[in-house]
Amino acid sequence: MDNRSEVRDFLMSRRARVEPEDVGFARGVDRRVPGLRRGEAAALAGVSVEYYARLERGGIAGASEAVLDGVAKALQMDDAEREYLYRLAHQAAGATTAGRRAAKPAPVWRPSPSIQWFLDSMQSAVAMVGNGRTDLLAWNRVGGALMDEMLTTATTTPPNFARFIFLEPVARRFYPDWEAIAGINVAQLRTEAGRDPHSKPLHDLVGELSTRSDHFRALWARHDVWEHQTGVKRFHHHAVGDLTLHFNGLDLVGNAGVQLTVLTAEPGSPDHDALQLLGGWASSSAPAGQRPDRSAPEPNRKARETP
C-alpha cells in the first residue's frame, strides 16, 4: 500500500465529503467536483493552495502539527480520521526503514492462561479478543456461542470477521444491520493499514476480499477509518433469536495490536434474558472438542469458493 497514493486518496475522499454550504461557501452553478474545491479546503486549513495541492498529491512528509490539525478541521475529520492522518504523516516522514523491519510477519497472538481464565470468568457477557485485521483470537463460552456460525464456517485459523461478513451468506441474516457492519469492518481494516502499512497478512486479506467481493472493493475505495470503542450492535442468532448488545472495546495493556471487546445487555431487559438464554444454550450444546480451538493455530484450510 503506497503511502503517497494513500495520502492522496484519503484527503481527496474527505474533501469530497464536505458540503460547501456547511462551511460558508456558495455552491454556485459551475461546481464540477463533489464537496469542496482545493482552494476552499486550503483557505479553511490556513495554507496556500499550492501547499495544500502538494499535501493532496501525497507530499505530507514534514507537515507540522498545526498544518495537520488545520487540514483535519477543514475536512471535518473525526478523532479516528485525525489519528489516521497523523499516522500517514509519520510514515511519510521517514518510517521506510522501520516499515521494512516490520514487514516480517508477527507471530499469531495467543492468550496467556490468565487472560483465558479472565475471559472464562465472564458468565453473563460476551468477551472476545481480536486484532486490527479483525481476526478472532480468543473468546469465552458465551462469545463462542454468539459467533457459533462464524466459527463453524471458518476456513482459516484464526477465524476472521471480514471473511465471514463478506464471504458467508449466513452473515447477512446474523447481522440485521449488515450494510453498516460491513462498512465498519472495512473501516477497521483501513485503520489497521494506517497503523501497520507493511503487514503482509493484511495485504493478503485485502487482496483476497477485493478479488472475491465487489461490495468489499467498493467499501475499501471509500477510505473510511473507524476506531472500535463503544456502541450498540444487533444480532439474529440461529438458536436464541434477536439480541441488541452494547459493546465496549478495551485495550489489554502489554498486548499491543489486540483489543478485548465485551458485549453486555441492561440487567432485567429482554436482551439480557436472551443473553442468559445464549449462555444456557452454550452450556448444553456440542462439547468444546467438537468446536474450533480457541487459541491453537493450525495451517489454513482450503478456502471455499465464492458464493
Residue pairs with C-beta under 8 A, 6 or more apart in sequence:
1 193
1 197
1 203
3 58
3 88
3 91
3 92
3 197
4 57
4 58
4 59
4 92
5 58
6 58
6 88
6 193
6 194
6 197
6 223
7 55
7 56
7 58
7 60
7 88
7 92
8 56
8 57
8 58
9 223
10 84
10 85
10 88
10 223
11 55
11 56
11 71
11 75
12 56
13 222
13 223
14 75
14 76
14 77
14 81
14 223
15 35
15 36
15 38
15 41
15 56
15 75
16 33
16 34
16 35
16 36
17 34
17 35
17 75
17 76
18 35
18 36
18 41
18 74
18 75
18 76
19 35
20 26
20 27
20 31
20 35
20 36
20 37
20 40
21 27
22 76
23 36
23 40
23 44
23 74
23 76
25 36
25 40
31 37
36 44
36 74
36 75
38 49
38 52
38 53
38 56
39 49
41 52
41 71
41 74
41 75
42 48
42 49
42 51
42 52
42 53
44 70
44 73
44 74
45 52
45 67
45 70
45 71
45 73
45 74
45 75
46 67
46 70
47 55
47 67
47 70
47 71
51 67
52 71
55 63
55 67
55 71
58 92
59 92
60 88
60 89
60 92
61 89
61 92
61 93
61 94
62 93
63 71
63 89
68 82
68 85
68 86
68 89
69 82
71 85
72 81
72 82
72 85
77 85
79 227
80 187
80 191
80 225
80 226
80 227
81 225
83 227
84 190
84 191
84 194
84 225
87 194
87 195
88 194
91 99
91 194
91 197
99 197
99 198
100 198
102 196
102 198
102 199
103 198
103 199
103 200
105 199
105 200
105 201
106 257
108 137
108 158
108 297
109 129
109 131
109 137
109 255
109 257
109 258
110 137
110 138
110 295
110 296
110 297
111 119
111 129
111 137
111 138
111 294
111 295
115 129
115 138
115 252
115 255
116 138
116 294
116 295
119 127
119 129
119 138
119 139
119 140
119 143
120 140
120 141
121 140
122 140
122 142
122 262
123 142
123 279
124 142
124 264
124 272
124 275
124 276
124 279
125 140
125 142
125 262
125 263
125 264
125 275
126 139
126 140
126 142
126 143
126 146
126 245
126 261
126 262
126 263
126 264
126 275
127 139
127 140
127 142
127 143
127 260
127 261
127 262
127 263
128 136
128 138
128 139
128 140
128 143
128 147
128 260
128 261
128 263
129 136
129 137
129 138
129 139
129 252
129 258
129 259
129 260
129 261
130 136
130 137
130 161
130 258
130 259
130 261
131 137
131 192
131 257
131 258
131 259
132 188
132 189
132 191
132 192
132 195
132 196
132 202
132 257
133 160
133 162
133 189
133 192
133 199
133 201
133 202
133 205
134 160
134 161
134 162
134 185
134 188
134 189
135 158
135 159
135 160
135 161
136 147
136 150
136 151
136 158
136 159
136 160
136 161
137 158
137 258
137 295
138 294
138 295
139 147
139 294
141 279
141 282
141 283
142 275
142 278
142 279
142 282
143 263
144 151
144 282
144 291
144 294
145 237
145 239
145 278
145 279
145 281
145 282
145 285
146 235
146 237
146 243
146 263
146 278
147 159
148 237
148 238
148 239
148 285
148 291
149 164
149 168
149 170
149 171
149 174
149 238
150 159
150 161
150 164
150 168
150 171
150 174
151 159
151 291
151 292
152 291
152 292
153 164
153 168
153 170
154 160
154 163
154 164
154 292
155 163
155 300
155 301
155 302
155 303
155 304
156 163
156 300
156 301
156 303
157 292
157 296
157 297
157 298
157 299
157 300
157 301
158 297
159 292
160 205
161 185
162 185
162 186
162 189
162 205
162 209
162 216
163 205
163 208
163 209
164 171
165 171
165 175
165 178
165 181
165 182
165 185
166 182
166 185
166 209
166 212
166 213
166 215
166 216
167 209
167 212
167 213
167 304
167 306
167 307
168 307
169 307
171 178
172 178
173 236
174 235
174 236
174 237
174 238
175 181
175 233
175 234
175 235
175 236
176 234
176 235
176 236
176 242
177 233
177 234
181 233
182 215
182 216
182 219
183 219
183 222
183 224
184 226
186 216
186 219
186 220
186 222
186 224
187 224
187 225
187 226
188 226
188 228
189 202
189 205
189 206
189 220
190 220
190 223
190 224
190 225
190 226
191 225
191 226
191 227
192 199
192 202
193 199
193 202
193 206
194 225
196 202
196 257
206 220
208 303
209 216
209 217
209 220
210 216
210 217
210 220
212 306
213 306
227 249
228 249
228 259
228 261
229 248
229 249
230 246
230 247
230 248
230 249
231 246
231 247
232 244
232 245
232 246
232 247
233 244
233 245
233 247
233 263
234 242
234 243
234 244
234 245
235 242
235 243
235 244
235 245
236 242
236 243
237 243
237 278
239 278
239 281
239 285
240 274
240 277
240 278
240 281
241 274
242 274
243 265
243 271
243 274
243 275
243 278
244 265
244 271
245 263
245 264
245 265
245 271
245 275
246 263
246 264
246 265
246 266
247 261
247 262
247 263
247 264
248 261
248 262
248 264
249 259
249 260
249 261
250 259
250 260
250 261
250 262
251 259
251 260
252 258
252 259
252 260
264 275
265 271
265 272
265 274
265 275
266 272
